[in-house]
Amino acid sequence: MFLDEMAKQARNLITDICTEQCTLSDQLLPKHCAKTISQAVNKKSKKQTGKKGEPEREKPGVESMRKNRLVVTNLDKLHTALSELCFSINYVPNMVVWEHTFTPREYLTSHLEIRFTKSIVGMTMYNQATQEIAKPSELLTSVRAYMTVLQSIEDYVQIDITRVFNNVLLQQTQHLDSHGEPTITSLYTNWYLETLLRQVSNGHIAYFPAMKAFVNLPTENELTFNAEEYSDISEMRSLSELLGPYGMKFLSESLMWHISSQVAELKKLVVENVDVLTQMRTSFDKPDQMAALFKRLSSVDSVLKRMTIIGVILSFRSLAQEALRDVLSYHIPFLVSSIEDFKDHIPRETDMKVAMNVYELSSAAGLPCEIDPALVVALSSQKSENISPEEEYKIACLLMVFVAVSLPTLASNVMSQYSPAIEGHCNNIHCLAKAINQIAAALFTIHKGSIEDRLKEFLALASSSLLKIGQETDKTTTRNRESVYLLLDMIVQESPFLTMDLLESCFPYVLLRNAYHAVYKQSVTSSA
C-alpha cells in the first residue's frame, strides 16, 4: 500500500506537469497567430484599435523569463516534488519481504500506463450529445507534449518508458483497449461516419477535389463544426499518425460496412426492375424503345443517391489512404517503396488470389489499388444462399446498366452544375466516377467476370443515354446537360480499365470539349 501510494503521488505530479506542458504547447498552435497578425496589420495601417488600443497579448515563452532567482513557478514546485519522490522510488531496485519481492518502479510504470490511456481518450474531448471532438492535429500536439514529459521521467527513475508508449499507443489503434473501453480509433471512426459523412449525405457538406477536403455548403441551419478543419490533408495525416495502420484499417472496414449495406439496397432495387433492365441492356441502340422502357423504371433517384453516397465514402477513404501513405513514407520509406514495387510489377497472368494478397498489403500501406481488397471482402460477405451465382452475376451486371441509363436525370437538378473552382459538383455527383469504377471492379472480381467488358458496356449505355438529352429541347430537363456530360470524362480518368480512345468511339470528344468550355464560361459570368 505504501509503494502504491508513492507511485500514485508521483503519477499525479506527472499528470499536473503534463497538463501545464499541454497548455504551453497549445499556445504554439497556428490558430493563435490570427490575433498577432491582425495587430500587426492594424499597427501598419495606423488604425485606432478601440479606445486605448488593445492590450498586448503575452507571447508564448514569457513564462521562462525571470527577473529574480527567488521567483518560483508552479512548474518548479512540481518538478522539485517529483524529483524527491522519484529519488525515493529509485532508491532500491527491489525489496524482499517474507519471500515476496517488491519492485517500486513497476508500481509507477503500471500507474503511468493507466493514466496515459485515460488522458489520451480524455484529450479527444468527445461529446456524444453535441457530437464535438478535438481536431486530430490538436490531439496529436497534446499527445506529443504528454510523451515528451513522460520521456523526461527516465532522467529521474530507471523505468522503460518506451514500453509504456508501445503498450498504450498500440491499444489505441484497436477498437477497444485491454479494459474494454473505447479508444481514440473507435471515437474518431464513429465521429467521421456518424457526424461528418452523414451531413454530406444530408447535403450540408460537399467534397471538393481541388482542395482534397470536405467543405461546408451555405445552408439555413449552420453546422456546429467546419468540415474542412477535420478533413484536409494536414488533419488526415495527423489522424494517420494517431491511429496508425491498424486504426486506419479499422476505419476502412467500418466505411466498407456502410458501402456494403448501400449495395444490398441497390441490389433490391435492381431485382424490382429486373425485366425492364434486361430489355434495356440489349436495346441501347434503339432510342425510342429505350425512352419507353426508361419510363417504366422505378426508384431511379434512389439508385443515383445511393451510388453518390458510396462515392462520397470512397472519396473520404481515398483521402485517409493518401494521408496514411504520406505518414508511412516518412517513417518507413524503404518498406513502402518495396511494397510499391510489389504492386507495380504483378504480372497480368497472376492468379487473382495472389494478386488480392498483394493488393491487401498495398492497401494496408495506403497505396491505391485497381481492385479495392477491403471492398471485395465487404461485398463478398453479402452472397445470398437462395440465389445462384449466375443470378448474382446478372444482378451485378444490371446494376451497372441501371446506373448508366439513370445518369441523364441528373441534368434536370439545379445542384448538378459543375464548378471549375472546386473541380466538381455541389451535390457530390462527381463522386459517382469513383463509385462506378470501384463497385464494378469489386463486384466482377467476386463473380469472376471481366471488369473491362462490363465497364465498356456501361460506357456504351451511359454515352447513348447522355447523347439523347442532347437532342431534347425542354430547358428544365437539360439545364445542366454539359455538367453531366463531364461525368463520362471523370469516369474514364478515374478508371484503370478504360481509355479515352474507348470513350471517343462512343461519345464524340468535341461534345466534351464544348461542355468544358460552356461550364467554364458559365462560372465566369455567374462570378462576375
C-alpha positions as CSV (number, residue, x, y, z in Angstrom):
1,M,0.0,0.0,0.0
2,F,2.9,2.4,0.8
3,L,4.6,1.7,-2.5
4,D,1.3,2.1,-4.3
5,E,0.6,5.4,-2.6
6,M,4.1,6.7,-3.5
7,A,3.5,5.7,-7.2
8,K,0.1,7.4,-7.1
9,Q,1.6,10.7,-5.8
10,A,4.3,10.6,-8.5
11,R,1.7,9.9,-11.2
12,N,-0.4,12.8,-10.0
13,L,2.6,15.2,-10.1
14,I,3.5,13.9,-13.6
15,T,-0.1,14.4,-14.7
16,D,-0.1,18.1,-13.5
17,I,3.2,18.7,-15.3
18,C,1.7,17.2,-18.5
19,T,-1.3,19.4,-18.2
20,E,0.9,22.5,-17.9
21,Q,3.0,21.4,-20.8
22,C,-0.1,20.7,-23.0
23,T,-1.3,24.2,-22.2
24,L,2.1,25.7,-23.3
25,S,2.2,23.6,-26.5
26,D,-1.4,24.7,-27.2
27,Q,-0.2,28.3,-27.2
28,L,2.0,27.5,-30.2
29,L,-0.8,26.2,-32.4
30,P,-1.2,28.1,-35.7
31,K,-4.8,29.2,-34.8
32,H,-3.5,31.5,-32.1
33,C,-1.4,33.6,-34.5
34,A,-4.5,35.3,-36.0
35,K,-4.7,38.0,-33.3
36,T,-0.9,38.7,-33.6
37,I,-1.3,39.1,-37.4
38,S,-4.3,41.4,-37.1
39,Q,-2.5,43.6,-34.5
40,A,0.5,43.9,-36.8
41,V,-1.8,44.8,-39.8
42,N,-3.6,47.4,-37.6
43,K,-0.3,48.9,-36.5
44,K,0.9,49.3,-40.1
45,S,-2.4,50.9,-41.2
46,K,-2.3,53.1,-38.0
47,K,-5.9,52.4,-37.2
48,Q,-7.2,53.1,-33.8
49,T,-7.9,49.7,-32.2
50,G,-10.5,50.5,-29.6
51,K,-10.3,53.5,-27.2
52,K,-6.8,52.9,-25.8
53,G,-5.6,50.2,-28.2
54,E,-5.8,46.5,-27.5
55,P,-3.6,45.3,-24.6
56,E,-0.5,43.4,-25.8
57,R,-1.1,39.7,-25.6
58,E,1.5,37.7,-23.8
59,K,3.6,35.7,-26.3
60,P,4.5,32.0,-25.8
61,G,7.8,31.8,-23.9
62,V,7.1,34.7,-21.4
63,E,6.8,32.1,-18.6
64,S,10.6,31.3,-19.0
65,M,11.7,34.9,-18.4
66,R,12.6,35.6,-14.7
67,K,13.7,38.8,-13.1
68,N,14.7,37.1,-9.8
69,R,16.0,33.7,-9.0
70,L,13.8,33.6,-5.9
71,V,10.6,33.6,-8.0
72,V,9.3,30.0,-8.0
73,T,6.7,29.0,-10.5
74,N,4.1,26.2,-10.2
75,L,6.1,24.0,-12.6
76,D,9.3,24.5,-10.4
77,K,7.4,23.2,-7.4
78,L,6.0,20.2,-9.3
79,H,9.5,19.3,-10.6
80,T,11.0,19.6,-7.2
81,A,8.4,17.4,-5.6
82,L,8.6,14.9,-8.4
83,S,12.4,14.6,-8.2
84,E,12.2,13.9,-4.5
85,L,9.6,11.2,-5.0
86,C,11.4,9.6,-7.9
87,F,14.6,9.5,-5.9
88,S,12.8,7.6,-3.2
89,I,11.2,5.2,-5.7
90,N,14.5,4.6,-7.4
91,Y,16.5,4.3,-4.1
92,V,16.3,0.5,-4.1
93,P,15.8,-1.7,-7.2
94,N,13.6,-4.2,-5.2
95,M,12.6,-5.1,-1.7
96,V,12.3,-8.6,-0.3
97,V,9.6,-9.0,2.4
98,W,8.7,-12.6,3.6
99,E,9.9,-14.2,0.4
100,H,8.0,-11.7,-1.7
101,T,9.9,-9.3,-4.0
102,F,8.5,-5.9,-4.4
103,T,9.8,-3.6,-7.3
104,P,8.8,0.0,-6.6
105,R,9.4,1.1,-10.2
106,E,6.8,-1.4,-11.5
107,Y,4.1,0.3,-9.4
108,L,5.0,3.7,-11.1
109,T,5.0,2.1,-14.6
110,S,1.6,0.5,-14.2
111,H,0.1,3.7,-12.8
112,L,1.6,5.7,-15.7
113,E,0.1,3.3,-18.3
114,I,-3.4,3.6,-16.9
115,R,-3.2,7.4,-16.6
116,F,-1.7,7.8,-20.1
117,T,-4.5,5.7,-21.6
118,K,-7.2,7.8,-19.8
119,S,-5.5,11.0,-20.7
120,I,-5.3,10.3,-24.5
121,V,-9.0,9.4,-24.6
122,G,-9.9,12.4,-22.4
123,M,-7.9,14.8,-24.7
124,T,-10.2,13.9,-27.7
125,M,-12.9,15.9,-25.8
126,Y,-15.6,13.8,-27.5
127,N,-19.1,14.9,-26.5
128,Q,-21.8,12.5,-27.7
129,A,-24.6,14.9,-27.1
130,T,-23.2,17.7,-29.2
131,Q,-21.1,15.5,-31.4
132,E,-18.0,17.6,-30.8
133,I,-14.5,16.2,-31.0
134,A,-10.9,17.6,-30.9
135,K,-9.2,18.1,-34.3
136,P,-6.7,15.3,-34.9
137,S,-3.8,17.8,-35.3
138,E,-4.6,19.4,-31.9
139,L,-4.8,16.0,-30.2
140,L,-1.5,15.0,-31.8
141,T,0.1,18.1,-30.4
142,S,-1.2,17.3,-26.9
143,V,-0.1,13.7,-27.1
144,R,3.4,14.6,-28.2
145,A,3.7,17.1,-25.3
146,Y,2.5,14.4,-22.9
147,M,5.0,11.9,-24.4
148,T,7.9,14.5,-24.0
149,V,7.1,14.8,-20.3
150,L,6.9,11.1,-19.8
151,Q,10.2,10.6,-21.6
152,S,11.9,13.1,-19.2
153,I,10.9,10.8,-16.3
154,E,13.7,8.4,-17.4
155,D,16.1,11.1,-16.1
156,Y,14.6,10.7,-12.6
157,V,13.9,7.0,-12.3
158,Q,15.1,3.9,-14.2
159,I,11.9,2.8,-16.0
160,D,11.4,1.7,-19.6
161,I,9.0,4.5,-20.8
162,T,9.2,3.1,-24.4
163,R,7.3,0.0,-23.1
164,V,4.6,2.3,-21.7
165,F,4.3,4.0,-25.1
166,N,4.1,0.8,-27.0
167,N,1.5,-0.8,-24.7
168,V,-0.7,2.3,-24.6
169,L,-0.4,3.6,-28.2
170,L,-0.8,0.1,-29.7
171,Q,-4.0,-0.4,-27.7
172,Q,-5.3,2.9,-29.1
173,T,-5.1,1.6,-32.6
174,Q,-7.7,-1.1,-31.8
175,H,-11.4,-0.8,-31.5
176,L,-11.3,-1.3,-27.7
177,D,-8.4,-1.3,-25.2
178,S,-7.5,-4.1,-22.8
179,H,-10.1,-2.9,-20.3
180,G,-12.9,-3.0,-22.9
181,E,-13.0,0.8,-23.0
182,P,-13.5,2.8,-26.3
183,T,-10.2,4.1,-27.9
184,I,-9.4,7.1,-30.0
185,T,-9.8,4.8,-33.0
186,S,-13.4,4.0,-32.2
187,L,-14.2,7.6,-31.2
188,Y,-12.8,9.1,-34.4
189,T,-14.3,6.3,-36.6
190,N,-17.7,6.9,-35.1
191,W,-17.4,10.7,-35.5
192,Y,-16.3,10.7,-39.1
193,L,-19.0,8.2,-40.1
194,E,-21.9,9.4,-38.0
195,T,-21.3,13.1,-38.0
196,L,-19.2,14.3,-41.0
197,L,-20.3,11.8,-43.7
198,R,-23.9,11.8,-42.5
199,Q,-24.0,15.6,-43.0
200,V,-22.5,15.1,-46.5
201,S,-25.5,12.7,-47.3
202,N,-27.9,15.4,-46.0
203,G,-26.5,17.9,-48.5
204,H,-24.8,20.2,-45.9
205,I,-21.2,19.3,-46.9
206,A,-19.6,18.7,-50.3
207,Y,-16.3,17.0,-51.3
208,F,-14.0,19.5,-53.2
209,P,-11.5,17.5,-55.3
210,A,-9.5,20.7,-56.0
211,M,-8.9,21.2,-52.2
212,K,-8.9,17.5,-51.4
213,A,-11.2,18.2,-48.4
214,F,-14.9,18.2,-47.4
215,V,-16.2,21.8,-47.2
216,N,-19.4,23.2,-45.6
217,L,-22.1,24.4,-48.0
218,P,-24.0,27.6,-47.2
219,T,-27.3,26.3,-45.7
220,E,-30.1,27.6,-43.5
221,N,-29.1,25.5,-40.5
222,E,-25.4,26.2,-39.8
223,L,-23.3,23.2,-38.7
224,T,-21.6,23.2,-35.4
225,F,-18.2,22.3,-37.0
226,N,-16.2,23.3,-40.0
227,A,-15.8,20.1,-42.1
228,E,-12.6,21.4,-43.8
229,E,-10.9,21.7,-40.4
230,Y,-11.4,17.9,-39.9
231,S,-10.8,16.5,-43.4
232,D,-8.0,18.5,-45.1
233,I,-4.6,16.9,-45.8
234,S,-2.9,18.0,-42.6
235,E,-5.8,16.7,-40.4
236,M,-5.9,13.4,-42.2
237,R,-2.1,13.0,-41.8
238,S,-2.5,13.7,-38.0
239,L,-5.3,11.2,-37.9
240,S,-3.0,8.6,-39.6
241,E,-0.2,9.4,-37.1
242,L,-2.6,8.8,-34.1
243,L,-4.4,5.7,-35.4
244,G,-1.5,4.1,-37.2
245,P,-2.0,1.4,-40.0
246,Y,-4.2,-0.8,-37.7
247,G,-6.5,2.1,-36.7
248,M,-6.8,3.2,-40.4
249,K,-7.6,-0.4,-41.4
250,F,-10.4,-0.4,-38.8
251,L,-11.7,2.9,-40.2
252,S,-11.6,1.5,-43.7
253,E,-13.5,-1.7,-42.7
254,S,-16.2,0.5,-41.0
255,L,-16.5,2.6,-44.2
256,M,-16.8,-0.6,-46.3
257,W,-19.6,-1.9,-44.0
258,H,-21.6,1.2,-44.8
259,I,-20.9,0.7,-48.5
260,S,-22.0,-2.9,-48.4
261,S,-25.3,-2.0,-46.8
262,Q,-25.9,0.5,-49.6
263,V,-25.0,-2.1,-52.3
264,A,-27.5,-4.5,-50.7
265,E,-30.3,-1.9,-51.0
266,L,-29.2,-1.2,-54.7
267,K,-29.5,-4.9,-55.5
268,K,-33.1,-4.9,-54.1
269,L,-33.9,-2.0,-56.5
270,V,-32.4,-3.9,-59.4
271,V,-34.5,-7.0,-58.6
272,E,-37.6,-4.8,-58.7
273,N,-36.8,-3.6,-62.2
274,V,-35.0,-6.7,-63.5
275,D,-37.3,-7.3,-66.6
276,V,-37.1,-3.7,-67.8
277,L,-33.3,-3.5,-67.2
278,T,-32.7,-6.8,-69.1
279,Q,-34.5,-5.4,-72.2
280,M,-32.6,-2.0,-71.9
281,R,-29.3,-3.9,-71.8
282,T,-29.8,-5.2,-75.3
283,S,-31.6,-2.2,-76.9
284,F,-29.3,0.7,-76.2
285,D,-29.0,1.4,-79.9
286,K,-32.9,1.9,-80.3
287,P,-33.6,5.3,-78.8
288,D,-37.5,5.2,-79.0
289,Q,-37.6,1.8,-77.3
290,M,-35.1,3.0,-74.6
291,A,-37.3,6.1,-73.9
292,A,-40.4,3.9,-73.5
293,L,-38.6,1.4,-71.2
294,F,-37.0,4.2,-69.1
295,K,-40.5,5.5,-68.2
296,R,-41.2,2.0,-66.7
297,L,-38.2,2.1,-64.3
298,S,-38.9,2.9,-60.7
299,S,-36.6,4.3,-57.9
300,V,-34.2,6.0,-60.4
301,D,-33.4,8.9,-58.0
302,S,-32.8,6.4,-55.1
303,V,-30.2,4.5,-57.2
304,L,-28.3,7.7,-58.0
305,K,-28.5,8.9,-54.4
306,R,-27.2,5.6,-53.0
307,M,-24.4,5.5,-55.6
308,T,-23.4,9.1,-54.7
309,I,-23.3,8.2,-51.0
310,I,-21.0,5.3,-51.9
311,G,-18.8,7.7,-54.0
312,V,-18.6,10.1,-51.1
313,I,-17.5,7.3,-48.7
314,L,-14.9,6.1,-51.2
315,S,-13.6,9.7,-51.7
316,F,-13.2,10.0,-47.9
317,R,-11.4,6.7,-47.8
318,S,-9.0,7.8,-50.6
319,L,-8.1,10.9,-48.5
320,A,-7.4,8.7,-45.5
321,Q,-5.4,6.3,-47.6
322,E,-3.3,9.1,-49.1
323,A,-2.6,10.5,-45.7
324,L,-1.6,7.1,-44.4
325,R,0.8,6.6,-47.4
326,D,2.4,10.0,-46.7
327,V,2.9,9.2,-43.0
328,L,4.3,5.7,-43.7
329,S,6.6,7.1,-46.5
330,Y,8.1,9.4,-43.8
331,H,8.5,6.8,-41.1
332,I,9.4,3.7,-43.2
333,P,10.4,4.8,-46.7
334,F,12.3,1.7,-47.7
335,L,9.5,-0.7,-46.7
336,V,6.9,1.5,-48.6
337,S,9.0,1.6,-51.7
338,S,9.3,-2.2,-51.6
339,I,5.5,-2.6,-51.3
340,E,5.1,-0.2,-54.2
341,D,7.5,-2.3,-56.3
342,F,5.5,-5.5,-55.5
343,K,2.2,-3.8,-56.5
344,D,3.5,-2.2,-59.7
345,H,5.0,-5.5,-61.0
346,I,2.2,-8.0,-60.7
347,P,2.2,-10.0,-64.0
348,R,-1.2,-9.8,-65.7
349,E,-1.5,-13.6,-65.8
350,T,-1.1,-13.9,-61.9
351,D,-3.8,-15.8,-60.1
352,M,-6.4,-13.4,-58.7
353,K,-6.0,-14.8,-55.1
354,V,-2.2,-14.0,-55.2
355,A,-2.9,-10.5,-56.7
356,M,-5.5,-9.8,-54.0
357,N,-2.9,-10.7,-51.3
358,V,-0.6,-8.1,-52.9
359,Y,-3.4,-5.6,-53.1
360,E,-4.2,-6.2,-49.4
361,L,-0.6,-5.5,-48.4
362,S,-0.6,-2.3,-50.6
363,S,-3.9,-1.1,-49.2
364,A,-2.6,-1.5,-45.6
365,A,0.3,0.8,-46.6
366,G,-2.2,3.4,-48.0
367,L,-1.4,2.7,-51.7
368,P,-4.3,2.9,-54.2
369,C,-5.2,-0.4,-55.9
370,E,-7.0,-1.2,-59.2
371,I,-9.3,-3.5,-57.1
372,D,-10.0,-2.5,-53.5
373,P,-9.4,-5.6,-51.3
374,A,-11.4,-4.2,-48.4
375,L,-14.4,-3.6,-50.7
376,V,-14.1,-7.1,-52.2
377,V,-14.2,-8.6,-48.7
378,A,-17.2,-6.5,-47.6
379,L,-19.2,-7.3,-50.7
380,S,-18.3,-11.0,-50.9
381,S,-19.8,-11.5,-47.4
382,Q,-23.2,-10.5,-48.9
383,K,-23.7,-13.6,-51.1
384,S,-27.2,-14.9,-50.6
385,E,-27.8,-18.6,-50.1
386,N,-31.0,-18.8,-52.0
387,I,-29.7,-17.0,-55.1
388,S,-27.5,-18.8,-57.6
389,P,-24.1,-17.4,-58.6
390,E,-25.3,-16.9,-62.2
391,E,-28.3,-14.8,-60.9
392,E,-25.9,-12.8,-58.6
393,Y,-23.7,-12.0,-61.6
394,K,-26.7,-11.0,-63.6
395,I,-27.9,-8.6,-60.8
396,A,-24.3,-7.1,-60.7
397,C,-24.4,-6.5,-64.5
398,L,-27.9,-5.0,-64.4
399,L,-26.9,-2.7,-61.5
400,M,-24.3,-1.1,-63.8
401,V,-27.0,-0.8,-66.6
402,F,-29.4,0.9,-64.1
403,V,-26.8,3.5,-63.1
404,A,-25.8,4.1,-66.8
405,V,-29.4,4.7,-68.0
406,S,-30.2,6.9,-64.9
407,L,-27.4,9.5,-65.4
408,P,-29.3,11.8,-67.8
409,T,-31.9,12.5,-65.0
410,L,-29.1,14.4,-63.1
411,A,-29.2,17.1,-65.8
412,S,-32.6,18.5,-64.5
413,N,-31.2,19.0,-61.0
414,V,-30.3,22.6,-60.2
415,M,-27.4,21.5,-57.9
416,S,-25.8,19.4,-60.7
417,Q,-23.9,22.4,-62.1
418,Y,-20.2,21.8,-62.4
419,S,-17.9,24.3,-60.6
420,P,-14.4,24.7,-62.1
421,A,-13.2,26.3,-58.8
422,I,-13.9,23.1,-56.8
423,E,-13.4,20.7,-59.8
424,G,-16.7,19.1,-59.0
425,H,-20.5,19.5,-58.4
426,C,-22.1,20.9,-55.2
427,N,-24.4,17.8,-54.9
428,N,-21.3,15.5,-55.0
429,I,-22.3,13.7,-58.2
430,H,-18.6,13.9,-59.3
431,C,-18.1,11.2,-56.6
432,L,-20.1,8.8,-58.9
433,A,-16.9,8.3,-61.0
434,K,-15.1,6.7,-58.1
435,A,-18.2,4.7,-57.0
436,I,-18.9,3.3,-60.5
437,N,-15.3,2.2,-61.1
438,Q,-14.6,0.7,-57.6
439,I,-18.0,-1.1,-57.3
440,A,-17.7,-2.6,-60.8
441,A,-14.1,-3.8,-60.0
442,A,-15.1,-5.4,-56.7
443,L,-18.4,-7.0,-57.9
444,F,-16.8,-8.5,-61.1
445,T,-13.8,-9.7,-59.1
446,I,-16.2,-11.6,-56.8
447,H,-18.2,-13.0,-59.6
448,K,-15.1,-13.8,-61.7
449,G,-16.4,-11.6,-64.7
450,S,-14.4,-9.3,-67.0
451,I,-14.2,-5.9,-65.4
452,E,-13.1,-4.3,-68.6
453,D,-16.0,-5.8,-70.7
454,R,-18.6,-4.7,-68.1
455,L,-17.2,-1.2,-67.9
456,K,-17.2,-1.0,-71.7
457,E,-20.8,-2.0,-71.7
458,F,-21.5,0.7,-69.0
459,L,-19.8,3.3,-71.1
460,A,-21.8,2.4,-74.2
461,L,-25.1,2.6,-72.4
462,A,-24.2,5.8,-70.5
463,S,-23.0,7.6,-73.6
464,S,-26.0,6.7,-75.7
465,S,-28.3,7.8,-72.8
466,L,-26.5,11.1,-72.5
467,L,-26.4,11.7,-76.2
468,K,-30.2,11.5,-76.2
469,I,-30.5,14.5,-73.9
470,G,-28.5,16.5,-76.4
471,Q,-31.5,16.3,-78.8
472,E,-34.1,17.4,-76.2
473,T,-35.5,20.9,-76.3
474,D,-37.0,21.1,-72.8
475,K,-34.9,23.7,-70.9
476,T,-35.6,22.3,-67.4
477,T,-34.7,18.6,-68.1
478,T,-31.4,19.7,-69.8
479,R,-30.5,22.7,-67.7
480,N,-27.2,21.2,-66.5
481,R,-26.6,18.9,-69.5
482,E,-23.0,20.0,-70.1
483,S,-22.1,19.4,-66.4
484,V,-23.4,15.9,-66.6
485,Y,-21.5,15.2,-69.8
486,L,-18.3,15.8,-67.9
487,L,-19.1,12.7,-65.7
488,L,-18.2,10.5,-68.6
489,D,-14.7,12.1,-68.8
490,M,-14.3,11.8,-65.0
491,I,-15.3,8.1,-65.1
492,V,-12.6,7.3,-67.7
493,Q,-10.0,9.4,-66.0
494,E,-10.7,7.6,-62.7
495,S,-10.7,4.1,-64.2
496,P,-7.6,1.9,-64.7
497,F,-9.6,-0.2,-67.1
498,L,-11.0,2.4,-69.6
499,T,-9.2,4.6,-72.1
500,M,-10.0,7.9,-73.8
501,D,-9.9,6.1,-77.2
502,L,-12.7,3.9,-76.0
503,L,-14.7,7.0,-74.9
504,E,-14.1,8.7,-78.2
505,S,-15.6,5.6,-80.0
506,C,-19.0,6.1,-78.3
507,F,-19.0,9.8,-77.3
508,P,-17.5,12.5,-79.5
509,Y,-14.7,14.4,-77.8
510,V,-15.9,17.6,-79.4
511,L,-19.0,17.4,-77.2
512,L,-16.8,17.1,-74.1
513,R,-14.7,20.0,-75.2
514,N,-17.7,22.2,-75.8
515,A,-19.1,21.1,-72.4
516,Y,-15.9,22.2,-70.6
517,H,-16.0,25.4,-72.5
518,A,-19.7,26.0,-71.5
519,V,-19.3,25.3,-67.8
520,Y,-16.1,27.5,-67.5
521,K,-17.9,30.3,-69.4
522,Q,-20.9,29.9,-67.1
523,S,-18.8,30.1,-64.0
524,V,-17.1,33.3,-65.1
525,T,-20.4,35.0,-65.9
526,S,-22.0,33.9,-62.6
527,S,-19.0,35.1,-60.5
528,A,-19.0,38.4,-62.4
